[in-house]
Amino acid sequence: MSRLARWRTPIAFAMLILVVLWVGQNGYRQDLAILMVTYGLISLGLYSHYIMGNSMSVAYNAYVAIGGYALGILCVRTDLSMFLALPIGIVISAAVAVLLGLTTYKLSGFYLAAVTLLFGEAFAAWLVDSTGITGGASGVTLTRELTVFGSEVTRQHLVIAALATLFLAAWGLDRLRTSPFGIALRAKGDAPRAVESSGVSTRALTLVSLGIGAALGAVAGWYFAAVNLSMLPESVPLSVAFVALFIPFLGGYRSPWGAVVGAVVVTELTFNLTWFQDTGTLAFAVAVLVVLIFARRGLLGLLGDVLARAAGLVRREGPLPKEGRDHVQPSA
């Protein structure tokens, strides 16, 4: 294990604290943070089944919308706690992903991407047409505040919780990656017959990973709706999934933390940096192209290589001599 790998969790936790302090009560920074969390959770969802298991699904606009609309509909039409919408959205999204996975299990490559793409388009059209359920083109607007034991949950509290959730999701996937399940899932992408011969069902691995990804998408949608107090059909367009698809490669596909790093870079390029305001997506595409050509393991891989070379130079130079030490050989 490299030094960077050993220290990535403490470094990520320190960065979480710094981001929370940087966001503070600034409304614009809170918007940036929730966009970063949305990109990050979608990218982690894609990481769970695409990077680890080589199973493509780009229907994340549907999964995010399910999480957001679950909150909006429960808020408007019931008096139940709005936090119940989170597990409801997770269960529905995971169930939809599993059903979609069952129907497309024998597909792969372009055909699998095309089917999930069409499902995402169809779901977006359904959101607009189902006025009685989703509010149609106007979407749903939250009519009451989130509360915990009678105390209001402010926007700042939600943003902090969303950032902590992103950290925990990346940490959990990092542990899952090296678990027996994660090892089998990664092996499925390279040698599915070997996995099947060992007694592990590749179909079960695929369906579970798709369910995990959809659940993370639903969590992203719940936070997005809770912070913005509304959910519209165009809040999370299908193009977001395509952008998120390349985020792990930008940050570093060998670790889930690469998805978090990539989400930070994408948010900065597309929303925060004023000189990229009109060409944010183009700048992101150029950044991904440069990384894929010159740093195929992503930004984290590039950082690890730099640290390894620096450590190698220090070892080759050896320890510095003590001041005043006499290096003359002693006489017999």
C-alpha positions in Angstrom: 0.0 0.0 0.0 1.4 3.4 -1.0 1.8 6.2 1.5 -1.0 8.2 -0.2 -3.3 5.2 0.1 -2.6 4.9 3.8 -3.3 8.6 4.4 -6.2 9.2 2.0 -8.9 8.8 4.6 -7.4 11.2 7.2 -6.6 13.6 4.3 -10.2 13.4 3.1 -11.6 14.0 6.5 -9.4 17.1 6.9 -10.5 18.3 3.5 -14.2 17.8 4.6 -13.6 20.0 7.7 -12.0 22.7 5.5 -14.8 22.6 3.0 -17.4 22.9 5.7 -15.6 25.9 7.2 -15.2 27.4 3.7 -18.9 27.1 2.9 -20.2 28.5 6.1 -23.4 30.5 5.8 -22.6 31.8 2.3 -25.5 31.0 0.0 -23.5 30.8 -3.2 -20.9 28.5 -1.7 -23.7 26.3 -0.3 -25.1 26.0 -3.8 -21.6 25.0 -5.1 -21.3 22.4 -2.3 -24.7 20.8 -3.0 -23.8 20.6 -6.7 -20.5 19.0 -5.8 -22.3 16.5 -3.6 -24.7 15.7 -6.4 -22.0 15.1 -8.9 -20.0 13.2 -6.3 -22.7 10.8 -5.3 -23.7 10.1 -8.9 -20.1 9.4 -9.7 -19.8 7.1 -6.8 -22.9 5.3 -7.9 -21.4 4.8 -11.3 -18.1 3.7 -9.7 -19.9 0.9 -7.8 -21.1 -0.9 -11.0 -19.3 0.6 -13.9 -15.7 1.1 -12.7 -15.8 -1.9 -10.3 -18.1 -4.3 -12.1 -18.0 -3.1 -15.8 -21.8 -2.8 -15.9 -23.0 0.4 -17.6 -26.1 2.4 -16.6 -26.7 6.0 -17.4 -30.3 6.3 -16.1 -29.1 8.4 -13.1 -31.5 11.3 -14.0 -34.3 8.9 -13.1 -32.7 7.7 -9.8 -31.9 11.3 -8.7 -35.4 12.4 -9.6 -37.0 9.6 -7.6 -35.1 10.7 -4.5 -36.1 14.3 -5.0 -39.7 13.7 -6.0 -40.2 11.3 -3.1 -39.3 14.2 -0.7 -41.5 16.7 -2.6 -44.6 14.4 -2.9 -44.4 13.3 0.8 -44.0 16.9 1.9 -47.0 18.2 -0.1 -49.4 15.3 0.3 -48.8 13.9 3.7 -48.0 15.1 7.2 -45.3 12.4 7.7 -41.7 13.2 8.6 -39.9 14.4 5.5 -36.9 12.2 6.5 -39.1 9.1 5.6 -38.7 10.2 2.0 -35.0 9.3 2.1 -35.5 5.5 2.7 -38.5 5.5 0.4 -36.6 7.0 -2.4 -33.6 4.7 -1.9 -35.9 1.6 -1.9 -37.8 2.7 -5.1 -34.6 3.7 -6.9 -32.8 0.5 -6.0 -35.9 -1.6 -7.1 -36.1 0.2 -10.4 -32.4 -0.3 -11.0 -32.7 -4.0 -10.2 -35.7 -4.4 -12.5 -33.8 -2.6 -15.3 -30.8 -4.8 -14.6 -32.9 -8.0 -14.9 -34.4 -6.9 -18.2 -31.0 -5.9 -19.7 -28.8 -8.5 -18.1 -27.8 -10.1 -21.4 -26.9 -6.8 -23.0 -23.5 -5.2 -22.8 -21.5 -2.3 -24.2 -23.4 0.1 -26.6 -26.7 -1.8 -26.4 -26.8 -1.6 -22.6 -25.9 2.1 -22.6 -28.6 2.8 -25.3 -31.4 1.0 -23.3 -30.6 2.8 -20.1 -30.4 6.1 -22.0 -33.8 5.5 -23.5 -35.2 4.6 -20.0 -33.8 7.9 -18.7 -35.4 9.9 -21.5 -38.7 8.1 -21.0 -38.7 8.7 -17.3 -38.0 12.4 -17.9 -41.0 12.6 -20.3 -43.1 10.8 -17.7 -42.3 13.4 -15.1 -43.6 16.1 -17.4 -46.7 14.3 -18.5 -47.8 13.0 -15.0 -49.2 16.2 -13.8 -51.4 14.6 -11.1 -48.4 12.9 -9.5 -45.3 15.0 -10.2 -46.8 18.4 -10.8 -45.8 18.2 -14.5 -43.4 20.8 -15.8 -43.8 22.9 -12.6 -42.5 20.1 -10.5 -43.0 20.0 -6.7 -42.2 22.7 -4.1 -41.6 21.9 -0.5 -44.4 23.6 1.6 -42.9 22.9 5.1 -39.5 22.9 6.7 -37.4 19.9 7.7 -37.5 19.4 11.5 -35.7 17.2 14.0 -37.5 16.8 17.4 -39.3 20.1 16.8 -36.1 22.0 15.8 -35.8 23.4 12.3 -33.0 22.0 10.1 -31.4 25.0 8.3 -29.9 25.1 4.9 -26.4 25.1 6.4 -27.2 22.0 8.4 -28.4 20.2 5.3 -25.2 21.2 3.3 -23.0 19.9 6.1 -25.0 16.7 6.3 -24.7 16.3 2.5 -20.9 16.8 2.6 -20.6 14.3 5.4 -22.7 11.8 3.5 -20.4 12.2 0.5 -17.4 11.5 2.7 -19.1 8.4 4.2 -20.2 7.1 0.8 -16.6 7.4 -0.5 -15.2 5.8 2.6 -17.7 3.0 2.5 -17.1 2.2 -1.2 -13.3 2.3 -0.5 -13.8 -0.4 2.1 -16.3 -2.3 -0.1 -13.8 -2.3 -2.9 -11.3 -4.4 -0.9 -13.9 -6.6 0.7 -14.7 -10.2 -0.6 -17.8 -8.7 -2.4 -15.7 -5.9 -4.0 -13.0 -8.3 -5.0 -15.5 -10.6 -6.7 -17.3 -7.7 -8.3 -14.0 -6.4 -9.8 -13.1 -9.9 -10.9 -16.4 -10.2 -12.6 -15.5 -7.4 -15.0 -12.3 -9.1 -16.0 -13.0 -12.8 -15.7 -16.7 -13.5 -15.3 -16.3 -17.3 -16.0 -13.8 -17.6 -13.2 -16.1 -15.9 -10.8 -19.0 -18.2 -11.8 -16.8 -21.3 -11.5 -16.0 -20.2 -7.9 -19.7 -20.4 -7.0 -20.5 -16.7 -7.0 -23.4 -15.5 -9.2 -22.3 -12.7 -11.5 -25.9 -11.7 -12.0 -26.3 -11.2 -8.2 -23.1 -9.1 -8.2 -24.4 -7.0 -11.0 -27.8 -6.4 -9.5 -26.5 -5.5 -6.1 -24.0 -3.0 -7.5 -26.7 -1.4 -9.7 -28.9 -1.2 -6.6 -26.1 0.5 -4.6 -25.5 3.0 -7.4 -29.2 3.8 -7.7 -29.5 4.3 -3.9 -26.6 6.8 -4.0 -28.4 8.6 -6.8 -31.6 8.8 -4.7 -29.7 10.2 -1.8 -28.3 12.9 -4.1 -31.8 13.8 -5.3 -33.1 14.0 -1.7 -30.4 16.4 -0.7 -30.8 18.4 -3.9 -34.6 18.9 -3.3 -34.2 19.5 0.4 -31.6 22.3 -0.1 -33.3 23.9 -3.1 -36.9 23.4 -1.6 -38.1 22.1 -5.0 -37.7 19.5 -7.7 -38.3 20.0 -11.4 -38.0 17.7 -14.3 -35.1 19.6 -15.7 -33.3 19.9 -12.3 -31.1 16.9 -13.1 -31.0 16.4 -16.9 -29.7 13.3 -18.5 -26.5 15.0 -19.5 -25.4 15.0 -15.9 -25.0 11.3 -16.0 -22.6 11.6 -19.0 -20.6 14.2 -17.2 -20.5 12.1 -14.1 -19.4 9.1 -16.2 -16.0 10.7 -16.8 -15.5 12.2 -13.3 -13.9 9.0 -11.8 -11.4 8.9 -14.7 -10.5 12.6 -14.1 -10.0 12.2 -10.3 -8.6 8.6 -10.4 -10.5 5.5 -11.1 -8.4 3.2 -8.8 -10.1 4.6 -5.7 -13.6 5.9 -5.0 -11.9 9.1 -3.6 -11.1 9.9 -7.2 -14.8 10.4 -7.9 -14.8 13.0 -5.1 -11.8 14.8 -6.4 -13.2 14.8 -9.9 -16.5 16.2 -8.6 -14.7 19.1 -7.0 -12.8 19.8 -10.2 -15.9 19.7 -12.3 -17.8 22.0 -10.0 -15.0 24.5 -10.1 -14.6 24.3 -13.8 -18.3 24.5 -14.7 -19.7 26.9 -12.0 -17.2 28.7 -9.8 -14.2 29.8 -12.0 -15.4 33.0 -13.8 -13.0 32.6 -16.7 -14.5 29.2 -17.5 -18.1 30.5 -17.1 -19.1 30.2 -20.7 -16.9 27.1 -21.5 -17.1 25.1 -18.4 -18.2 21.9 -20.0 -15.7 22.3 -22.8 -12.9 22.9 -20.2 -14.0 19.8 -18.4 -13.8 17.8 -21.6 -10.3 19.1 -22.4 -9.2 18.4 -18.8 -10.5 14.8 -19.1 -8.7 14.4 -22.5 -5.4 15.7 -21.1 -5.7 13.4 -18.0 -6.5 10.3 -20.1 -3.5 11.0 -22.4 -0.8 12.1 -19.9 -2.1 10.7 -16.5 -4.2 7.7 -17.2 -4.6 6.9 -13.5 -6.2 10.4 -12.9 -5.2 13.2 -10.6 -4.8 11.0 -7.6 -2.6 8.6 -9.5 -0.5 11.6 -10.7 -0.2 12.8 -7.1 0.8 9.4 -6.0 3.5 9.2 -8.7 4.9 12.6 -7.7 5.1 11.6 -4.0 6.7 8.3 -4.9 9.4 10.0 -7.0 10.0 12.6 -4.2 10.4 9.8 -1.6 12.7 7.9 -4.0 14.9 11.0 -4.4 15.1 11.4 -0.6 16.1 7.7 -0.1 18.8 7.9 -2.8 20.3 11.0 -1.3 20.5 9.3 2.1 20.7 10.9 5.6 22.5 14.2 5.9 25.8 14.0 7.8 25.8 15.4 11.3 27.3 18.9 11.7 30.9 18.8 12.6 31.3 15.1 12.1 34.9 14.1 11.1 34.8 11.8 8.0 38.6 11.1 8.1 39.4 7.5 8.4 41.0 6.7 11.8 44.6 5.7 11.7 45.7 2.3 12.7 
